[in-house]
Amino acid sequence: MPTPSIPIHAPHCVVGVIGGGQLGRMLALAARRMGVRTVIWTGGLEAPAVECADEVIDLPFDDPAALKDFCSRVTVATVEFENIPCHTLEAVAKCTGLHPSPHAICICQNREREKNFLRENNIPHTRYAVIANAADLAAAMQDLDGPSVLKTADFGYDGKGQVKLEGSEDPAEIWAAFDAPRAVLEAWVPFEKELSVMAVRGADGLTVTFDPAENRHRHRILDVSIIPARISPAVALEAAAIARRVAEALDYRGILGVEFFLKTDGTLLVNEIAPRPHNSGHHTLDACVTSQFEQQLRAVIGLPLGSTRLLNPVVMLNLLGDFWQDETTPPDWLPVFADSEASLHLYGKRRAIGRRKMGHVNFLGTTADAALARAEAMKAYWHSKP
C-alpha cells in the first residue's frame, strides 16, 4: 500500500477554486462536508458556486489585484473549468499549489494541443489535421476523403464551435464562414456508443477509475449517462486502462474525464479530455462510495483516494433549460420526489436560457435499463406539458 503524502487538511486548509459554475458549487458542497474551506474566484461571470463558498472573489481572471488576493487566501488551488488563461494558471501555480497543473489544463483546453498530445503518447484517437487557413482545410478534406468535423481549436464544449462536413463543400467558403484563427479537422467516426471514464490520480501517483459511463446526447449536449455502461467487460477494462494512460502521461493530479468513441468494430478512440469533474460523473454523488467531487478534493489536498465502487446501477438525466416552462418557471418536480430512488440536484442558476445546464437527476435502479426507463418516462412527462 503506497504511503500517502502529508495532507494539508482542515482546519488549516483553504482550497481555492478558479471558476464559479455548477462544478465549483458541487466541489464547495463536498468541501463543506469534509470541513474544508473554499475560496471561489468567479472571473466576473455569473457564478452559482458563490452560494456555497466560504469566500468569493468576483473579479476577472486577468485582474492582477484578484490574482494577488486569491493567492493570499488559499492553501492550494484547483479549477472547475478549463477555459482559463494559461498565464493566469501559471501565475497561480507560482504562488501556491495548483492541481491539476497549468501544463495539463492548457493541453486539454485547446483541441490542437490535445490531439497532438494524444498522438505523441500513442493514445488511440481520431484522424485529424490542424487547420490555419483555407488551403490547409482543402488539403485536409482531400486527405480524409469523406465526412469530417471541423472544430475550433479553442473554447469548444457541448458541441459549440463545430461544423460537420460531407467532403464536397467549398473549403474557401467553409473557412471564411467558420470565423476562427485555428481549427482541427477530424475524420467522422462511425461509432456504436459514446463512453466516458472518470479517472483520478492522487498526490502519490496512484490512479483509480470509476466504471465507464455510456452517454447519449441531445442537441450535442449530454442527455443521459448510463452506469454501468452496456459494454463487454473487455471494453470496460480497456477504457479504464486508456484513461489511466492519459492521466499518467499528463503527470496529472486530480480528477479528469476521458471521453471515447466505441467503434462498431469494438475499438476505442479518445475523443476529448476534461481536466476537471465532468457532467458524466455526476452519478457518483448518489451511486458511488466516493463522489468525483470528494475525489478531486482528496487528490488536491493530498489525502488518500476514496473507493470508486459503484453501489447501484444508475442513470443521470441532465436537466437542460428547455425543460423549463419559461426562463424562471421550472418543470413540475413532484414526479421526481414521488420516485423514491431518484435524487434531484439543482445548480442555483437564475434563468433557464436555451439549453443551459440547470441541474440533473440521478435515478437508481436494480438494473441500468430499469433506471433508464424511468428517466425516459420523466423526460416524456415534462416534454408533454404545455
C-alpha positions in Angstrom: 0.0 0.0 0.0 1.5 3.4 -1.0 2.3 5.8 1.8 0.2 8.9 1.4 1.8 12.3 1.3 1.3 14.7 4.2 -2.1 16.3 3.6 -2.9 19.9 4.2 -6.2 19.2 5.7 -8.7 21.0 7.9 -8.8 23.1 10.0 -6.0 25.0 8.2 -6.7 24.0 4.6 -8.3 26.5 2.3 -8.9 25.3 -1.3 -9.1 27.9 -4.0 -11.4 27.1 -6.9 -10.9 29.0 -10.1 -14.3 29.3 -11.7 -17.7 29.6 -10.1 -20.1 27.4 -12.2 -22.0 24.3 -11.1 -18.9 22.1 -10.8 -17.4 24.7 -8.4 -20.7 24.7 -6.5 -20.7 20.9 -6.0 -17.0 21.0 -5.2 -17.7 23.6 -2.5 -20.6 21.5 -1.1 -18.3 18.4 -0.9 -15.6 20.6 0.9 -18.2 21.8 3.5 -19.0 18.2 4.3 -15.3 17.5 4.7 -14.6 20.5 6.9 -12.5 22.2 4.2 -12.9 26.0 3.5 -13.2 27.2 -0.1 -12.5 30.5 -1.9 -14.3 30.8 -5.3 -12.7 33.1 -7.9 -15.6 33.7 -10.3 -13.8 35.5 -13.1 -16.5 38.1 -13.0 -19.0 35.6 -14.5 -22.4 34.5 -13.2 -21.4 32.1 -10.5 -23.9 29.7 -8.8 -21.0 28.4 -6.7 -20.8 31.6 -4.6 -23.8 30.5 -2.5 -21.8 27.5 -1.2 -18.4 29.0 -0.9 -16.8 30.4 2.3 -15.2 33.4 0.4 -15.7 34.9 -3.0 -13.5 36.9 -5.3 -15.8 38.3 -8.0 -13.3 39.8 -10.4 -12.0 38.9 -13.9 -9.2 36.3 -14.3 -6.9 38.9 -15.8 -7.1 41.3 -12.8 -3.7 41.5 -11.0 -5.3 42.5 -7.8 -7.7 39.5 -7.9 -4.7 37.2 -8.5 -2.8 38.6 -5.5 -5.9 38.4 -3.3 -6.7 34.8 -4.4 -3.2 33.6 -3.7 -3.1 35.3 -0.3 -6.2 33.5 0.9 -5.7 29.9 -0.3 -3.5 26.9 0.8 -3.9 25.1 -2.5 -5.9 25.7 -5.7 -7.8 23.8 -8.4 -10.1 24.6 -11.3 -13.7 23.8 -12.1 -13.5 24.5 -15.9 -10.6 24.6 -18.3 -11.1 27.8 -20.3 -8.9 30.0 -18.1 -6.0 31.9 -19.5 -2.8 29.9 -19.3 -0.8 32.9 -17.9 -3.3 33.1 -15.0 -2.9 29.4 -14.2 0.9 29.7 -14.3 0.8 32.7 -12.0 -1.3 30.9 -9.5 1.0 27.8 -9.7 4.0 30.0 -8.8 2.4 31.3 -5.6 0.5 28.3 -4.4 0.0 24.7 -5.4 -2.3 24.2 -8.4 -3.7 20.8 -9.2 -4.1 19.8 -12.0 -1.0 21.6 -13.3 -1.2 24.5 -15.8 0.6 22.2 -18.3 -2.2 19.6 -18.1 -5.0 22.2 -18.2 -3.5 24.1 -21.1 -3.2 20.9 -23.2 -6.8 20.0 -22.6 -8.3 23.5 -23.2 -7.1 23.5 -26.8 -8.1 20.8 -29.3 -4.9 21.2 -31.3 -2.7 20.7 -28.3 -4.9 17.9 -27.0 -4.8 16.0 -30.3 -1.1 16.4 -30.6 -0.7 15.1 -27.0 -2.7 12.0 -27.8 -0.6 11.4 -31.0 2.7 12.0 -29.2 1.8 9.5 -26.5 0.4 6.8 -28.8 -3.1 7.1 -27.3 -5.8 6.0 -29.8 -7.6 9.0 -31.3 -9.4 10.1 -34.3 -7.5 11.0 -37.5 -7.1 14.8 -37.7 -5.4 17.7 -39.3 -4.6 21.2 -37.9 -6.2 24.0 -39.9 -4.9 27.6 -40.1 -6.3 28.7 -43.5 -8.4 27.6 -46.4 -5.5 25.9 -48.1 -5.0 23.7 -45.0 -8.7 22.8 -45.0 -8.7 21.9 -48.7 -5.7 19.6 -48.2 -7.1 18.0 -45.1 -10.5 17.4 -46.7 -8.8 15.7 -49.6 -6.7 13.6 -47.3 -9.5 12.5 -45.1 -11.7 11.9 -48.2 -15.1 11.7 -46.6 -17.3 13.1 -43.8 -15.4 15.0 -41.2 -16.0 17.6 -38.4 -14.3 21.0 -38.3 -13.8 22.1 -34.7 -12.4 25.4 -33.3 -9.1 24.9 -31.5 -10.2 27.0 -28.5 -13.3 27.3 -26.4 -15.2 24.2 -27.6 -17.6 22.4 -25.3 -21.1 21.0 -25.5 -20.9 20.9 -29.3 -20.0 24.5 -29.7 -17.7 25.6 -32.5 -18.3 22.5 -34.7 -19.4 22.0 -38.2 -19.9 18.6 -39.9 -18.7 18.4 -43.5 -19.6 15.8 -46.0 -16.5 16.3 -48.1 -17.9 18.1 -51.2 -18.1 21.6 -49.7 -16.0 24.5 -50.9 -13.1 24.8 -48.4 -12.7 28.6 -49.0 -16.4 29.2 -48.3 -16.4 27.0 -45.2 -13.3 28.6 -43.8 -14.5 32.2 -44.4 -17.7 31.4 -42.6 -16.1 29.5 -39.7 -14.6 32.6 -38.1 -11.8 31.0 -36.1 -8.0 31.6 -36.3 -7.1 27.9 -35.9 -9.1 24.7 -36.0 -8.9 20.9 -36.1 -10.5 18.8 -38.8 -11.3 15.3 -37.5 -12.4 12.3 -39.6 -16.0 11.4 -38.9 -16.1 8.3 -36.7 -19.0 5.8 -37.2 -19.4 4.7 -33.6 -21.6 2.3 -31.7 -21.6 4.2 -28.4 -20.1 7.2 -26.7 -18.4 6.4 -23.4 -16.5 8.2 -20.7 -14.3 7.2 -17.8 -13.6 9.4 -14.8 -10.1 8.8 -13.6 -8.5 10.3 -10.5 -4.7 10.4 -9.8 -3.6 11.2 -6.3 -0.6 13.1 -4.9 1.2 9.8 -4.6 0.7 8.9 -8.3 -1.9 6.2 -7.6 -4.6 6.3 -10.3 -8.1 4.8 -9.9 -11.1 4.9 -12.2 -14.8 4.8 -11.9 -17.0 2.4 -14.0 -17.4 3.6 -17.6 -20.5 5.6 -18.4 -22.5 5.2 -21.6 -23.5 8.6 -22.8 -26.3 9.8 -25.0 -26.5 13.4 -26.3 -29.4 15.7 -27.2 -28.6 18.8 -29.3 -24.9 17.8 -28.9 -25.2 18.2 -25.1 -25.1 15.3 -22.7 -28.7 14.0 -22.2 -28.3 10.8 -20.1 -25.4 8.8 -18.7 -26.0 5.1 -18.1 -23.8 3.3 -15.5 -22.6 0.7 -15.8 -22.2 1.1 -19.5 -23.8 -1.7 -21.5 -20.5 -2.9 -22.9 -18.4 -6.0 -22.7 -16.0 -6.4 -19.7 -13.1 -6.3 -22.1 -14.1 -2.9 -23.5 -14.6 -1.6 -19.9 -11.1 -2.7 -18.9 -9.6 -1.2 -22.0 -11.3 2.1 -21.5 -10.1 2.3 -17.9 -6.6 1.4 -18.9 -6.5 4.1 -21.6 -7.9 6.7 -19.1 -5.0 5.8 -16.7 -2.5 6.2 -19.5 -3.9 9.7 -20.2 -3.6 10.7 -16.5 -0.1 9.3 -16.2 1.1 10.9 -19.5 -0.1 14.3 -18.3 1.5 13.7 -14.8 -1.9 14.6 -13.6 -3.2 15.2 -10.1 -6.9 15.4 -9.6 -9.9 14.1 -11.5 -10.3 14.1 -15.2 -12.9 12.8 -17.7 -11.8 10.9 -20.8 -14.5 10.7 -23.5 -14.4 7.8 -26.0 -16.0 6.7 -29.2 -16.6 2.9 -29.2 -16.4 2.0 -32.9 -18.6 -0.7 -34.5 -15.5 -3.0 -34.6 -15.1 -2.8 -30.8 -12.1 -0.5 -30.7 -11.9 2.7 -28.7 -10.8 6.2 -29.7 -10.3 9.1 -27.3 -12.4 12.0 -28.3 -11.8 14.6 -25.7 -10.3 15.1 -22.2 -11.8 17.2 -19.5 -9.3 18.3 -16.8 -11.9 18.6 -14.0 -15.1 17.0 -12.7 -17.3 16.1 -15.6 -21.1 16.0 -16.3 -21.0 12.3 -16.9 -19.5 11.8 -13.4 -22.5 13.4 -11.6 -24.0 9.9 -10.8 -21.1 9.4 -8.4 -22.9 11.8 -5.9 -25.6 9.2 -5.2 -24.3 5.9 -6.6 -20.7 5.5 -5.6 -18.8 5.2 -2.4 -16.9 8.4 -3.1 -18.1 11.2 -5.4 -16.0 12.7 -8.1 -16.0 16.0 -6.2 -14.7 14.4 -3.0 -12.1 12.6 -5.0 -10.9 15.9 -6.5 -10.5 17.4 -3.1 -8.7 14.3 -1.7 -6.2 14.5 -4.6 -5.7 18.3 -4.4 -5.2 18.3 -0.6 -3.1 15.2 -0.6 -5.4 12.7 1.2 -5.7 9.1 0.2 -8.2 8.5 -2.6 -11.6 7.0 -1.8 -13.2 3.9 -3.3 -14.7 4.3 -6.7 -17.0 1.3 -6.2 -20.4 1.6 -7.9 -23.1 0.9 -5.2 -26.0 0.7 -7.5 -26.9 0.9 -11.2 -27.8 4.5 -12.1 -28.9 6.8 -14.9 -28.0 10.5 -14.7 -30.5 12.7 -16.5 -29.3 16.2 -17.5 -31.8 19.0 -16.8 -31.4 21.5 -19.7 -33.2 24.8 -19.8 -35.7 23.6 -22.4 -37.4 21.6 -19.7 -38.4 24.9 -18.0 -41.7 26.5 -18.9 -40.0 29.9 -19.3 -36.8 31.4 -18.0 -37.8 31.3 -14.4 -40.5 28.6 -14.1 -39.1 25.1 -13.6 -40.8 21.9 -14.5 -43.1 20.0 -12.1 -40.7 18.4 -9.6 -43.4 16.3 -7.9 -42.8 13.2 -10.0 -39.1 13.3 -9.1 -39.9 13.4 -5.4 -42.5 10.7 -5.9 -39.8 8.4 -7.2 -38.2 7.0 -4.0 -35.0 6.2 -5.8 -34.4 9.5 -7.6 -32.3 12.4 -6.4 -32.7 16.0 -7.7 -29.7 18.2 -7.9 -30.3 21.9 -8.9 -27.5 24.3 -9.7 -29.0 27.5 -8.4 -29.0 29.3 -11.8 -31.5 32.1 -12.0 -32.5 31.9 -15.7 -33.1 28.9 -17.9 -31.7 30.3 -21.2 -31.9 27.9 -24.2 -30.3 24.6 -23.4 -28.4 25.7 -20.4 -27.5 23.0 -17.8 -29.7 23.7 -14.9 -29.4 20.6 -12.8 -29.6 16.8 -13.0 -31.5 13.8 -11.6 -29.9 10.6 -10.6 -32.2 7.5 -11.0 -31.1 4.4 -9.1 -32.4 1.1 -10.2 -32.0 -2.7 -9.9 -30.6 -2.5 -13.4 -29.3 0.3 -15.7 -32.1 -0.5 -18.1 -34.8 -0.1 -15.4 -33.3 3.2 -14.3 -33.1 4.4 -17.9 -36.8 3.6 -18.5 -37.8 5.8 -15.5 -35.5 8.6 -16.7 -37.1 8.5 -20.2 -40.6 8.5 -18.7 -39.7 11.6 -16.8 -38.4 13.4 -19.9 -41.6 12.4 -21.8 -43.8 13.7 -19.0 -42.1 17.1 -18.9 -42.0 17.5 -22.7 -45.7 16.7 -22.8 -46.5 19.7 -20.6 -47.6 22.9 -22.4 
